[in-house]
Amino acid sequence: MTTASAQPDGRTEPDQAQCAPWSFGIAGLGHVLGEPVEVASAAAAYTADPQKIQNWGYRRFHRAAAGTGLTDLAAAAADLALRRAGLAAADLDLVVLAMSDIAEYLYWDAAAATQARLGAHRAEAVLVNQACGSGVVSFDIVAGKFATHGDYRTALIVAANRVCDAYWNRMDSTTSISSDGAAAAVAVRGYSGCRWLTTEVISDGRFADFSRLESGGTAQPFTAQGQQPTQVANPFDRMEVFFKEDIHQMLRFVETISARNREVLQNACFRAAVPIAQVKRFVHLNDNIEALTEMARELGISLAQTNAELAMDHGHLGCADQILCLERHISAGELSPGDVVALTSTGSGMHWTCTLLRI
């Protein structure tokens, strides 16, 4: 059996299990956040139901300063991750920008703009925008590019969220409190630490219209001068409209979300030949405490094995939750070499995603 050997730069040569053309590990992580805001002091500005917010359990969320855009956050997080990996932007072969909302402009490629901001001028830029699952899916994008582009050695995944308050109410458009921030991961082919094992996705387009915003697209563009955009309604009102007030269909939808979260994890563990019982940490989107508690119950794990505490401190950073929490769990010493971590998400579309990593 071939064993790993140390290299001058601190990396290790992969063993035979890591020799697949798409094998890669995470050499550096970094994140940036908007200013912390206490939920108790800010709730009244966003909702008429502070008791609902209190039940969600969040302590703080992060709000970026006026004038800070999604690509500003993305570039700052990417810069930090690259420095921690001991690499420069010029070393990158691939930049994957994951988004869960909209960027600063329409008719504009935010991934290419981020690539240019970093100075990664020879890197291919890819944009992933599948709502809250975008960051988790991006690991699969890197694996695919590494498999088909033998000369690609280094990739950057950066997941960013910047709430557009004109379209999105931080405390009313979903069942979580939305935050601003970005988290980045530097992926290096053959790197043995924090190694990617697999990514699985389940998509169900029957629910594609559930979260759509009616105005602003080509079907109903903003045309009148001074016309105000429509905000995304709260999820309970959307459910009533989408399912025509059929309570049985609504309940089945909630049950489907839970079942698919479990199914996509099972699929990933099967593909990677890792029993679910061997997964040390389950990092889901930073949902409310009731939802995370229910997810833990469904999976038969303890709430302490999830990212619940981090979620309550940071709020929901769209598709950046999983990379941020991964970094925090590692830096806190809550994960050790060899531990398997499941990054999971549910995104409107609908998509259920799971990426497995071995620390």
N, C-alpha and C positions, 0 to 999 in steps of 0.2 A: 504494500500500500504506500502511495506517495504521501508524504506529510508536508505541511506548510513550512516554509523557511523565511526567516526575517530578511528584509532588504534594507539597504542603507537609509532609505527615506522613511523607514518605520512601517512600511506596508509588508504584506506577506504574499508569497507566491501561492496561488490556489492549489488545493489538492484536486484529485481526479473528479470529485463530485462537483467542483466549481469550474470545470474546463469547458462547459457548454459555451457556445459563442455569445450567448446573451447574459452570461453570469456577470453580476456586478454587485458591489457593496456601496454603502454610504460612507464617504470619507469625511464629510463635514456637514454640520447643520447650523442654521442661524435663523433668527426671527426678529421682527420689529413690530411694535404695537403702538396704537394710538394712546392718548392719555387715559389713565385709569379714571373711571367715574363710578361713584357709589350708586348702586341701584336705588337705594331708599331715597336718596336726595333727587334723583332724576326722573323717577317713574311718573310723576304727575304730568310731566311735559309730553309724555308719549301715550298714556293710557288713562281711561276713566275708571279702570278696574285694578287698583293697586293690590288688592287681595290676590288676584290671579297671579300677578308678578311675584308676590311674596311666596306663593305656593310653589313657584318654579325653583326657588332656592338659590338663585344667583345673588352673589354679593357685589360683584363689580362687572363692568364691561369697559371696552376701550373705544374711544372716539377720536378720530384723527382731526387735526386742526384744519380749519377752512383753507382751501387751496391745495391740500395734500391729495394727490390722485392715487389711483390704484397702482400705476407703474412707478410712482415715487416709492411706495411701500415695497413693491416687488424688487426694485433695484437695490434698495437698502438691505433687505434680507438676503438677497443673493450675494451682495458684496461681503457680508459678514460670513456666510457659509463658505465662500471661496477662500477667504483669509484663514478660516479655521481648518480648511482642507490643505492649506499650503499651496494653493494654486492661483493662477491669474485668469482673468476673463479670456485672454488670448489662448489659453489651454483648452477652452471648451469647443467641442464638436457639435453640441446640441443644446439648445435652450428650450425647455418646455414651460410655458406659462399656463397655469391653471387658474381659472376664474369661476366665481359662483354668482357674480352679479354682472354689471356692465362696466366698461372702462370709461375713460374720460371723454371719448369722442365716438361717434358713429362713423362708419366707412373708414375704419382705422384699425390697423393690426397692432394690438397691444403687445403681442409676443415679439414682433419685429422691433417695436419701439423699445422694449426692455433690453433686447439683444444689443441695440445701438447704444442705449444708456450705459450698459456695462462695458462696452468696447469689445464685445465678443464677435468681431466682424466676420470671422470665418465660420461661425457656428450656424447650423440650420436652426431656424426658429419655428416652433410649433405651438399653436394655441389650442387649449382644451377648455371647453365651456359646457360642462354637463352638470351644472349646479353644484350641490354640496359634495358630489362624488368625484369632482374633477381632480383633486389632489391625489386621491387613492388610485384612480385610473392612470395617472401620469406615469406611475412606475411601470405599467405595462407598455406604455408608449416607448419608454427608454429601452425596455427589453427587446421590443420589436425592432427598433432602429439599430440596436447593437447586433441583433441577429442578421439583419440584412445589409448592414454597412460595416464591413470588417475593419475599416480604418477609423471608426469612431471609438474613442477611448474614454472620453470624459463628457458627462452630461450634467446639466443643471435642471432640477425641478424646483420651480418657485410657485407657490400657491398664494394668492392674494385676495383680499376682500376689502372693498371700500363701499360702504352703504351709500346709495344715492337716496337721500332723504325725500326727494320729490316723488319717488316711486315706492319707497319702502319704509314702513314704520318699524323702527328697531324693536319695539315691544308689542306689536300687534299683527304684523304680517305673517308670523309663524308662531310656533309654540316655544320659541327660544328668544333670547335677547341677542341681537346682532351686534357684532364688534368689527372694528377696523384693524387690519394688520396683515402681515405676510410672513410666511415661513418657507425656508429653502433647504434643499438637500442636494449635495454634490455626489453624483453617482460615477464611480470609476470601474471600468471593466476589470474583472479579476480581483478586485479588492475583497479581502476576506471578512472585514468587519461589517456588521449590520447588513448582511447579505440578503438580497431579494430572492425569495423562493417561488412565489407565484402571485398572480392577480386573477380574480374571477369577477365577472359582471353579470347580473341578471337585468334585462331591460323589459319593460312592459309598456308599450306605447298607447295602450288603452287609456292611460291616465295622463297623456301628454298635455291635455288642455286644462288640467286641474289648477295649475299655478300661472297660467298665461295672463299677461297684461293686455287688455283689449285694445288700448290706444297706443300709438307710437310706431307701429309696424306698417308694412305696405298695405295691409288690409284696412287700416284706419290710421293714416299718418296724421301727425300734428300739422295742421294747415292754417288755422285761424290765428291771426296775430294776437299774442297774449293768452292763447289757450293754455289752460292749466293741465298738466298731466294727471292721469288717474293713478292713485296709489293701489298697490296690491292689497286686496281685502284680507281680513283675518281668516285663518284656515277653516273655522267652523262655518262661517258664511259661505266660503267657497265650496265646502262639502255639500251644503244644502242645495246650492245652485247646480253643481256638477251632477249630483245624484238625485236631483229633482225631489228633494226632501224625503227620499226613501230611506228610512232609518236602518232597514236591514242591509241595504247596499253600503251604507256608511260603515256599519259595524264590520261587514266583510272586508271593506277596504282597510280598516285599521288592523284586522286580523291578518290580511295579506302582507301589510308592511312588516309586521312582526315575524311572520312565517318566512318571508324572503330574506330578512336579516339573518335568520338561522340557516336557511338553505345556502346562501352564498358563502357563509363561513364553512359549512360542511363541504361544499364543492371545492373550496380552496384547500382545505385540509386534506381531502381525498387526493387532489392533484399533486400536492406536495408530499404525500405519504406521511403526514404529521397528525397524530390523533389530537382531537380537540382538547383532550385532557392535558396535553403537553404544551398548550398555549399559555404562556405566563401572564400576558397582559392583553386586554381587549381595549383598543383605542377607537371609540366611536366618535361621531360628530358631537360637539359640545352641546348636547340636548339638555332639557330641563331635568331636574333631579328625579321627578316622577317617571319620566320616560326612560332614563338610564337605569333606574331601579327595576322597572318592568323588563327591560332588555336583559339585565343580569339574571332575573328570575327565569326568563324564557331559556336562557343559555345554561342555566344550572351553575352559575358562578357567583362569587361574592361581589358586592358593589366595589369593594376595595381593589378588585382586579381590573376595574375600568378606570377611565379618566375623569370620573365624576368630580373629584375635588378640584382638579384643574379647570374643568368646565365651569364650576361655580365661581371661580376667581377671574375668568377671562371672558365669559360669554362665548357666543357662537361666531367664529371667524370664517364662516362659509366653508370653503374647501381647504382652508389652511389649518383647521383644527388638529388633524392627525399628525402632521409633521411638527407642529408646535409642541403638542403633547408628547410625541416621541422624544424630542430633544429634552423636554423637562423631566421625563421619567428616567432617561439615561443620566442626565446631569445630577439628579437627586440620588443616584445609586440604586434605583428601584429595578433596574434591569442589569443582568450580568451576561458576559460572553456565553453564547450557546442558547440563551433564552429565545423563545419564539414569540413574536408579537403579531397580533392581528390588527390591521388598520381597516376599519369598516365605516361605511357611510350609506345613507339613503338620500337620494337626490330626486328632485322633481324631474319628471320625464316619462315614466319613473325609472330610476336605476338603483340597483343595490350592488354595492361594491365591497371587495375584500382583497387586501394585499397582505401577504405573509412575509415577515422579515425574520432572519435569525441574527441576533445580536452578536 
